[in-house]
Amino acid sequence: MIVEVASIRVKEGLEAEFEAAVGKAVDVFRRADGCLGLVLTRCVEDQSHYDVVIRWKTLEDHTVGFRGSPLFAEWRALVGPFFAEPPSVKHYANIFPPVEF
């Protein structure tokens, strides 16, 4: 499994609209081959900074399948107008399973 972390800075004052747009975009990711789920997090210290954390079966499910599909254009149409700058996207692999207490 691959974890994509998209760090997004939203235009100030448009945070609620961005959050609503990501909520609408859940269906876009639900239709994406290889997508296992997502979570939206908001920085406590910087209210206009978010991370969208998306789990994919493989790196290619995101970089080739999703980005090369019409679904990517749907995602960007929903959330792109709120970006203050281009997002930073990185991919991670878990070293060991999550630990819960």
Residue pairs with C-beta under 8 A, 6 or more apart in sequence:
1 36
1 55
1 56
1 57
1 93
1 94
2 55
2 56
2 57
2 58
2 59
2 61
2 62
2 91
2 92
2 93
3 53
3 54
3 55
3 56
3 91
3 92
3 93
3 94
4 52
4 53
4 54
4 55
4 56
4 62
4 89
4 90
4 91
4 92
5 51
5 52
5 53
5 89
5 90
5 91
5 92
6 51
6 52
6 53
6 54
6 87
6 88
6 89
7 49
7 50
7 51
7 87
7 88
7 89
8 18
8 49
8 50
8 51
8 52
8 79
8 83
8 87
9 48
9 49
9 50
9 83
9 84
9 85
10 18
10 48
10 49
10 50
10 82
10 83
10 84
11 48
11 82
11 83
11 84
12 48
12 84
14 82
15 42
15 47
15 48
17 82
18 50
18 79
18 82
19 40
19 42
21 78
21 79
21 82
22 40
22 52
22 78
22 79
24 78
25 74
25 75
25 78
25 79
26 38
28 71
28 74
28 75
28 78
29 35
29 37
29 38
29 54
29 71
29 75
31 71
32 61
32 65
32 66
32 69
32 71
33 61
33 65
33 66
34 56
34 57
34 58
34 60
34 61
34 62
34 65
34 66
35 54
35 55
35 56
35 57
35 61
35 62
35 66
36 55
36 56
36 57
37 54
37 55
38 52
38 53
38 54
38 55
39 52
39 53
40 50
40 51
40 52
40 53
41 50
41 51
41 52
41 53
42 49
42 50
43 49
43 50
43 51
48 84
54 62
56 62
56 66
59 91
62 91
63 91
66 72
